[in-house]
Amino acid sequence: MKPSLERRKFLRSSGVVMALPMLEAIPETAQASTANGSGPVKRFVCLSNNYGVYQKAFFPKADQQGSNYELPETLSALSKHRNDVTVFSNLDHGFTGGHQGVPVLLSGVRPILAHNYAEGNISLDQKLAEHHGAATRFPSLTLGCRERNLLSFTRTGVQVPSIDLRAAYRKMFYEDSAAARTAQKKQFERHSSILDVVRDQAKSMNDKVSKNDRRKLSEYFESVRTLEQKITQQEPWLERPKPKTDVKEPNPGNGTEEQLKAMIEIIALALQTDSTRAVTMTSGFINGDFGLSGGYHGFSHHGERDEPVAALKKIEGFQIAMMSYLMELLKAQEDLINGGTLLDHTAILFGCGMASGTHSTTNLPLVLAGGGFQHGEHKVYPDADHARVPAANLLLSILQNSGLEIDQFGSSNGSLRGLASASN
C-alpha cells in the first residue's frame, strides 16, 4: 500500500463513490459527523505491547528536557516526526504488580479495585467509544498482532476481546449476507426484550433488599443501560454498506513484520473511512520473526545480556517504526471532516502498563503524537515518590482534548501540566 492511501481505493471501478461516512459527509453532512455535534472530530489510537521496553534505549537522558534532546536508539524512527511527538519520563500509575500493570495502561485503575471508582476501570478508548456513540460503524476496534490485547475495558469491567488481522479486515470490508443481517436484527430484538424483562424484575426487588444489594442492583442497571445503548447504536448500521477497498485480504501466515505493517494500514483505513474513532492495538512476537530465536517474554528478562538486549531493541524499534509509519499515512491524508490532515486530529499513544520486562511498573514508556497537541519536547516529571505525577493525568488530557468536559478520569488528580493543545 502506498503511504497516500489513494482515494481511488474507495471508489467503484465505474467511478461511483461507495458509502463512506467521511466522503458522504462532504459537504452537506460534515457537521453531522462531529462528536456530539460540536467541535472537531477527534480520534485516538493506542499502540502497545505486553512486556514494556528496554528502557536504556527508549528514554532520552533526564537532563535533556524540552526540545533540546537526542532521540534514543529505539525511538530513532521518529526522527522525521520529532516536531509532532512528545516523549514523557517519570509518568506511571503508582503501583507495583508487574504483568498486572498491562491492563491498567488506559485507565490507571487495577480491575480488582474498579469498584472504588465511579466509572470502574473503563479504558480511555471505551470512554471515547461512549462519547462518539453511533457516529461510526464501530464504536472502537480492539486489535492484536501476534499477541492478546489486554487494554480495553467497559465501564462494567468487561474486557473487550481483541481480533486479529484477518478478522479486522473482514470486519471492515466484508458485507454481511442478507440472512446474517436478518439474524443480527432478530438477535437485537431478542436482547431488547430480555433486557426489558430483567430490568422490570430487578426494579420490583429494589425496595426489598439491603442497602448493599441496592448498590449491586444499581450497578446491574448500569450494565443493562450500557447494553441497550449498544443495541440502539449498532442497529442502524446493519443496512448501511461497508466501504470497499482494492487492498487484498492480508495473509495471516506472514511474519510479524508483514502482519504489523498490514495492521497499521488497516488502522489508517479505518480512520480515513471514519469507520471508528477509537483503536487499540497490541503487538507481539513469535520465535523466528526478525531473524531471532526465542520468545518475547524470555527476551524481556534480559539481565543486561547482549543477545536478548539486541533482540528487544530490534522488536521495539520496529514497533516504534510502525508508529512512525502510521503518522506518515495520516499526515498524507486530508481530514475531510475537520480540514488539515488526519494526524492533526488523531492522537497516537505508544505505551505499556508494565515499564520493563523486569516487572517494573515505574516510569512507563509513553510517547504521544498528533492530535492537535503542542509537541516536539521531552517532558520530564518529578521522580520522587511524594511528587510523582499520575500517568492517568495524560489520559485525562487526551480525553479533554477530544471534547469531553470532564475533570477526572480513573486515578488522575488533574490534567497533565505542560501538555497544551496547539490551539492554546
MIGU-668195 format. One line per field, with one value per residue (C-alpha): x, y, z; residue in one letter; residue number from 1. Coordinates in nm, 3 decimals, padded with zeros to 5 digits. Example, Ala and Ser with C-alpha at 12.3 -4.5 7.8 and 13.67 -1.06 7.14 Angstrom:
<pts>
c1 = c(01.230	01.367)
c2 = c(-00.450	-00.106)
c3 = c(00.780	00.714)
lumse = c(A	S)
drenza = c(1	2)
</pts>
This chain:
<pts>
c1 = c(00.000	00.131	00.153	-00.107	-00.385	-00.513	-00.873	-00.925	-00.917	-01.260	-01.427	-01.601	-01.435	-01.731	-01.642	-01.940	-01.847	-01.913	-02.091	-01.805	-01.905	-01.627	-01.689	-02.066	-02.006	-01.872	-02.002	-02.361	-02.330	-01.986	-02.137	-02.345	-02.025	-01.878	-01.871	-02.190	-02.247	-01.984	-01.612	-01.371	-01.390	-01.103	-00.965	-00.742	-00.503	-00.304	-00.013	00.121	00.295	00.267	00.628	00.735	01.063	01.436	01.445	01.809	01.738	01.394	01.416	01.616	01.864	01.700	01.899	01.782	01.448	01.237	01.310	01.685	01.704	01.855	01.625	01.744	01.804	01.458	01.286	01.513	01.241	01.052	01.329	01.141	00.837	01.009	00.813	00.492	00.578	00.622	00.825	00.739	00.959	00.852	00.478	00.317	00.010	00.174	00.162	00.363	00.238	00.444	00.225	-00.085	00.000	-00.060	-00.443	-00.414	-00.245	-00.557	-00.746	-00.499	-00.725	-00.650	-00.950	-00.954	-01.003	-01.251	-01.541	-01.376	-01.421	-01.741	-01.670	-01.489	-01.181	-01.323	-01.036	-00.976	-01.077	-01.408	-01.476	-01.429	-01.648	-01.929	-01.862	-01.884	-02.181	-02.339	-02.142	-01.930	-01.999	-01.760	-01.753	-01.399	-01.157	-00.953	-00.676	-00.400	-00.100	00.077	-00.042	-00.358	-00.479	-00.548	-00.607	-00.978	-01.242	-01.602	-01.736	-01.884	-01.540	-01.577	-01.258	-01.322	-01.194	-00.935	-00.942	-00.655	-00.550	-00.784	-01.084	-01.013	-01.002	-01.326	-01.498	-01.401	-01.476	-01.681	-02.051	-02.272	-02.522	-02.891	-02.955	-02.682	-02.819	-03.170	-03.037	-02.849	-03.161	-03.362	-03.087	-03.104	-03.481	-03.447	-03.184	-03.405	-03.698	-03.484	-03.342	-03.695	-03.792	-03.485	-03.496	-03.859	-03.787	-03.487	-03.688	-03.951	-03.677	-03.521	-03.736	-03.700	-03.323	-03.046	-02.852	-02.555	-02.777	-02.933	-02.583	-02.533	-02.868	-02.766	-02.452	-02.670	-02.899	-02.592	-02.493	-02.841	-02.835	-02.496	-02.627	-02.935	-02.721	-02.502	-02.804	-02.950	-02.618	-02.540	-02.879	-02.892	-02.560	-02.699	-02.834	-02.559	-02.298	-01.939	-01.653	-01.479	-01.106	-00.882	-00.636	-00.634	-00.711	-00.386	-00.223	-00.226	00.061	00.311	00.567	00.527	00.686	00.437	00.144	00.209	00.262	-00.067	-00.245	-00.115	-00.254	-00.593	-00.594	-00.523	-00.805	-01.044	-00.970	-00.981	-01.322	-01.445	-01.535	-01.419	-01.257	-01.102	-00.845	-00.614	-00.358	-00.113	00.171	00.392	00.649	00.691	01.003	01.176	01.048	01.304	01.560	01.554	01.544	01.349	01.036	00.937	00.892	01.231	01.399	01.231	01.410	01.738	01.963	02.160	02.290	02.389	02.180	01.837	01.900	01.976	01.658	01.447	01.594	01.506	01.148	01.068	01.245	01.018	00.711	00.814	00.888	00.527	00.409	00.614	00.456	00.106	00.196	00.323	-00.002	-00.220	-00.010	-00.062	-00.441	-00.667	-00.914	-01.238	-01.441	-01.215	-00.973	-00.598	-00.461	-00.586	-00.285	-00.386	-00.694	-00.570	-00.381	-00.147	-00.017	00.258	00.285	00.265	00.130	00.437	00.751	01.002	01.042	01.184	00.820	00.872	00.566	00.761	00.831	00.606	00.725	00.493	00.513	00.229	00.191	-00.054	-00.400	-00.362	-00.122	00.191	00.475	00.848	00.967	01.093	00.888	01.048	00.832	00.944	01.078	01.049	00.775	00.594	00.590	00.515	00.256	-00.010	00.001	-00.380	-00.336	-00.213	-00.521	-00.745	-00.574	-00.629	-00.999	-01.036	-00.862	-01.115	-01.402	-01.505	-01.587	-01.457	-01.208	-01.145	-01.058	-00.951	-00.675	-00.600	-00.564	-00.582	-00.486	-00.120	00.068	00.289	00.089	-00.106	-00.330	-00.188	-00.481	-00.396)
c2 = c(00.000	00.342	00.588	00.815	00.554	00.689	00.796	00.551	00.267	00.379	00.408	00.151	00.079	00.253	00.568	00.560	00.666	00.396	00.464	00.601	00.816	01.070	01.103	01.124	01.399	01.640	01.897	01.857	01.623	01.708	01.872	01.562	01.363	01.575	01.436	01.538	01.795	02.045	02.091	01.899	01.521	01.369	01.019	00.805	00.516	00.331	00.108	-00.120	-00.442	-00.665	-00.656	-00.294	-00.178	-00.192	00.143	00.238	00.254	00.415	00.718	01.032	01.141	01.303	01.624	01.660	01.829	02.039	02.045	02.001	01.624	01.337	01.061	00.729	00.424	00.269	00.598	00.681	00.604	00.909	01.149	01.277	01.343	01.480	01.808	01.603	01.382	01.422	01.181	01.156	01.048	00.950	00.902	00.586	00.461	00.444	00.076	-00.243	-00.561	-00.647	-00.804	-00.692	-00.341	-00.421	-00.395	-00.069	00.141	00.318	00.357	00.392	00.155	-00.208	-00.427	-00.569	-00.216	-00.095	-00.095	00.202	00.426	00.579	00.457	00.140	00.066	00.187	00.239	00.558	00.403	00.279	00.617	00.767	00.496	00.607	00.970	00.917	00.680	00.578	00.826	00.541	00.180	00.050	00.237	00.100	-00.153	-00.374	-00.537	-00.785	-00.875	-01.187	-01.101	-01.063	-00.709	-00.663	-00.287	-00.229	-00.245	-00.127	00.068	-00.257	-00.416	-00.640	-00.684	-00.617	-00.916	-00.844	-00.956	-01.048	-00.917	-01.125	-01.065	-00.691	-00.684	-00.880	-00.671	-00.358	-00.458	-00.779	-00.724	-00.948	-01.157	-01.066	-01.372	-01.270	-00.915	-01.052	-01.286	-00.998	-00.781	-01.060	-01.102	-00.731	-00.761	-01.066	-00.893	-00.585	-00.798	-00.984	-00.659	-00.523	-00.829	-00.843	-00.470	-00.487	-00.786	-00.615	-00.296	-00.497	-00.622	-00.284	-00.197	-00.542	-00.570	-00.427	-00.110	-00.313	-00.514	-00.193	-00.079	-00.405	-00.358	-00.007	-00.148	-00.407	-00.135	00.041	-00.279	-00.308	00.055	00.000	-00.299	-00.107	00.180	-00.056	-00.215	00.126	00.242	-00.070	-00.148	00.140	00.025	-00.316	-00.189	00.059	-00.063	-00.101	00.076	-00.107	-00.139	-00.296	-00.388	-00.768	-00.961	-00.997	-01.336	-01.426	-01.668	-01.390	-01.294	-01.024	-00.755	-00.805	-00.856	-00.546	-00.329	-00.455	-00.391	-00.033	00.014	-00.121	00.125	00.407	00.287	00.266	00.627	00.751	00.593	00.715	00.357	00.414	00.683	00.469	00.198	-00.005	-00.247	-00.470	-00.634	-00.925	-01.154	-01.525	-01.736	-01.692	-01.344	-01.067	-01.343	-01.404	-01.730	-01.711	-01.559	-01.204	-01.290	-01.455	-01.162	-00.919	-01.088	-00.988	-00.947	-00.696	-00.980	-00.865	-01.108	-01.053	-00.678	-00.664	-00.864	-00.622	-00.324	-00.484	-00.576	-00.249	-00.040	-00.193	-00.119	00.246	00.238	00.129	00.422	00.642	00.469	00.535	00.901	00.909	00.760	01.001	01.304	01.219	01.220	01.522	01.522	01.551	01.640	01.887	02.009	01.974	01.619	01.312	01.331	01.682	01.533	01.185	01.130	00.830	00.698	00.438	00.289	-00.008	-00.052	-00.255	-00.045	-00.321	-00.696	-00.688	-00.641	-00.277	-00.052	00.267	00.520	00.385	00.411	00.676	00.868	01.084	01.204	01.422	01.500	01.878	01.896	02.109	01.865	01.849	01.803	01.554	01.624	01.511	01.495	01.451	01.107	01.140	00.922	01.210	01.423	01.171	01.269	01.008	00.878	00.899	01.278	01.224	01.010	01.285	01.545	01.330	01.295	01.668	01.739	01.504	01.723	01.555	01.808	01.611	01.684	01.329	01.002	00.687	00.763	01.111	01.411	01.672	01.725	01.688	02.010	02.123	01.946	02.206	02.192	02.354	02.595	02.724)
c3 = c(00.000	-00.085	00.206	00.046	00.068	-00.263	-00.286	-00.573	-00.320	-00.207	-00.546	-00.761	-01.095	-01.258	-01.067	-00.830	-00.478	-00.221	00.107	00.312	00.608	00.557	00.184	00.223	00.474	00.213	00.226	00.336	00.632	00.768	01.074	01.140	01.181	01.456	01.807	01.982	01.706	01.827	01.795	01.572	01.542	01.738	01.707	01.927	01.859	02.123	02.015	02.286	02.381	02.687	02.807	02.835	02.678	02.720	02.896	02.834	02.461	02.494	02.725	02.644	02.908	03.210	03.170	02.807	02.865	02.634	02.262	02.304	02.341	02.149	02.032	02.177	01.960	01.997	01.909	01.617	01.359	01.490	01.392	01.085	01.304	01.615	01.596	01.612	01.910	02.284	02.497	02.868	03.157	03.510	03.448	03.584	03.766	04.107	04.197	04.169	04.011	03.705	03.437	03.628	03.514	03.148	03.165	03.360	03.091	02.960	03.287	03.574	03.768	03.851	03.763	04.115	04.255	03.994	04.243	04.418	04.114	03.979	03.626	03.727	03.519	03.190	02.945	02.751	02.418	02.559	02.717	02.371	02.220	02.452	02.364	01.989	02.020	01.690	01.478	01.338	01.241	01.506	01.840	01.881	01.736	01.971	01.770	01.838	01.625	01.748	02.098	02.304	02.351	02.724	02.721	02.663	02.938	02.952	03.247	03.380	03.392	03.088	02.890	02.522	02.322	02.054	01.693	01.464	01.125	00.910	01.138	01.136	00.755	00.722	00.989	00.800	00.441	00.413	00.364	00.577	00.387	00.395	00.610	00.855	00.880	00.944	01.212	01.376	01.371	01.538	01.795	01.875	01.918	02.146	02.357	02.387	02.505	02.755	02.890	02.937	03.141	03.364	03.426	03.539	03.763	03.919	03.983	04.170	04.403	04.471	04.775	04.931	04.958	05.173	05.101	04.980	04.746	04.615	04.521	04.335	04.161	04.063	03.902	03.731	03.592	03.458	03.276	03.128	03.013	02.850	02.657	02.549	02.425	02.224	02.058	01.976	01.830	01.627	01.476	01.219	01.072	00.971	00.641	00.557	00.308	00.420	00.241	-00.041	-00.100	-00.363	-00.087	-00.076	00.240	00.436	00.474	00.844	00.786	00.725	00.987	01.249	01.032	00.749	00.985	01.192	00.884	00.738	01.068	01.072	00.721	00.831	01.123	00.878	00.653	00.948	01.037	00.680	00.621	00.962	01.047	01.405	01.617	01.891	01.825	02.046	01.909	02.093	01.904	01.999	01.851	01.779	01.755	01.421	01.338	01.282	01.238	01.612	01.803	02.127	02.278	02.372	02.739	02.755	02.585	02.827	03.118	02.957	03.262	03.052	02.834	02.488	02.281	02.441	02.468	02.096	02.030	02.233	02.051	01.719	01.819	01.998	01.737	01.475	01.688	01.700	01.327	01.275	01.488	01.256	00.955	01.087	01.134	00.776	00.645	00.844	00.753	00.386	00.415	00.422	00.709	00.515	00.825	01.004	00.740	00.780	00.794	00.976	01.208	01.313	01.478	01.572	01.897	01.875	02.205	02.227	02.573	02.804	03.156	03.251	03.216	03.152	03.142	03.493	03.605	03.692	03.663	03.738	03.461	03.188	02.827	02.681	02.355	02.223	01.864	01.670	01.799	01.795	02.088	02.105	02.051	01.997	02.356	02.609	02.922	03.246	03.559	03.922	04.011	04.390	04.535	04.706	04.389	04.113	03.853	03.765	03.409	03.426	03.404	03.048	02.976	03.113	02.894	02.586	02.671	02.733	02.405	02.243	02.357	02.683	02.952	03.250	03.526	03.647	03.478	03.655	03.904	03.769	04.001	03.725	03.366	03.272	03.324	03.041	02.772	02.579	02.276	01.965	01.964	02.313)
lumse = c(M	K	P	S	L	E	R	R	K	F	L	R	S	S	G	V	V	M	A	L	P	M	L	E	A	I	P	E	T	A	Q	A	S	T	A	N	G	S	G	P	V	K	R	F	V	C	L	S	N	N	Y	G	V	Y	Q	K	A	F	F	P	K	A	D	Q	Q	G	S	N	Y	E	L	P	E	T	L	S	A	L	S	K	H	R	N	D	V	T	V	F	S	N	L	D	H	G	F	T	G	G	H	Q	G	V	P	V	L	L	S	G	V	R	P	I	L	A	H	N	Y	A	E	G	N	I	S	L	D	Q	K	L	A	E	H	H	G	A	A	T	R	F	P	S	L	T	L	G	C	R	E	R	N	L	L	S	F	T	R	T	G	V	Q	V	P	S	I	D	L	R	A	A	Y	R	K	M	F	Y	E	D	S	A	A	A	R	T	A	Q	K	K	Q	F	E	R	H	S	S	I	L	D	V	V	R	D	Q	A	K	S	M	N	D	K	V	S	K	N	D	R	R	K	L	S	E	Y	F	E	S	V	R	T	L	E	Q	K	I	T	Q	Q	E	P	W	L	E	R	P	K	P	K	T	D	V	K	E	P	N	P	G	N	G	T	E	E	Q	L	K	A	M	I	E	I	I	A	L	A	L	Q	T	D	S	T	R	A	V	T	M	T	S	G	F	I	N	G	D	F	G	L	S	G	G	Y	H	G	F	S	H	H	G	E	R	D	E	P	V	A	A	L	K	K	I	E	G	F	Q	I	A	M	M	S	Y	L	M	E	L	L	K	A	Q	E	D	L	I	N	G	G	T	L	L	D	H	T	A	I	L	F	G	C	G	M	A	S	G	T	H	S	T	T	N	L	P	L	V	L	A	G	G	G	F	Q	H	G	E	H	K	V	Y	P	D	A	D	H	A	R	V	P	A	A	N	L	L	L	S	I	L	Q	N	S	G	L	E	I	D	Q	F	G	S	S	N	G	S	L	R	G	L	A	S	A	S	N)
drenza = c(1	2	3	4	5	6	7	8	9	10	11	12	13	14	15	16	17	18	19	20	21	22	23	24	25	26	27	28	29	30	31	32	33	34	35	36	37	38	39	40	41	42	43	44	45	46	47	48	49	50	51	52	53	54	55	56	57	58	59	60	61	62	63	64	65	66	67	68	69	70	71	72	73	74	75	76	77	78	79	80	81	82	83	84	85	86	87	88	89	90	91	92	93	94	95	96	97	98	99	100	101	102	103	104	105	106	107	108	109	110	111	112	113	114	115	116	117	118	119	120	121	122	123	124	125	126	127	128	129	130	131	132	133	134	135	136	137	138	139	140	141	142	143	144	145	146	147	148	149	150	151	152	153	154	155	156	157	158	159	160	161	162	163	164	165	166	167	168	169	170	171	172	173	174	175	176	177	178	179	180	181	182	183	184	185	186	187	188	189	190	191	192	193	194	195	196	197	198	199	200	201	202	203	204	205	206	207	208	209	210	211	212	213	214	215	216	217	218	219	220	221	222	223	224	225	226	227	228	229	230	231	232	233	234	235	236	237	238	239	240	241	242	243	244	245	246	247	248	249	250	251	252	253	254	255	256	257	258	259	260	261	262	263	264	265	266	267	268	269	270	271	272	273	274	275	276	277	278	279	280	281	282	283	284	285	286	287	288	289	290	291	292	293	294	295	296	297	298	299	300	301	302	303	304	305	306	307	308	309	310	311	312	313	314	315	316	317	318	319	320	321	322	323	324	325	326	327	328	329	330	331	332	333	334	335	336	337	338	339	340	341	342	343	344	345	346	347	348	349	350	351	352	353	354	355	356	357	358	359	360	361	362	363	364	365	366	367	368	369	370	371	372	373	374	375	376	377	378	379	380	381	382	383	384	385	386	387	388	389	390	391	392	393	394	395	396	397	398	399	400	401	402	403	404	405	406	407	408	409	410	411	412	413	414	415	416	417	418	419	420	421	422	423	424)
</pts>
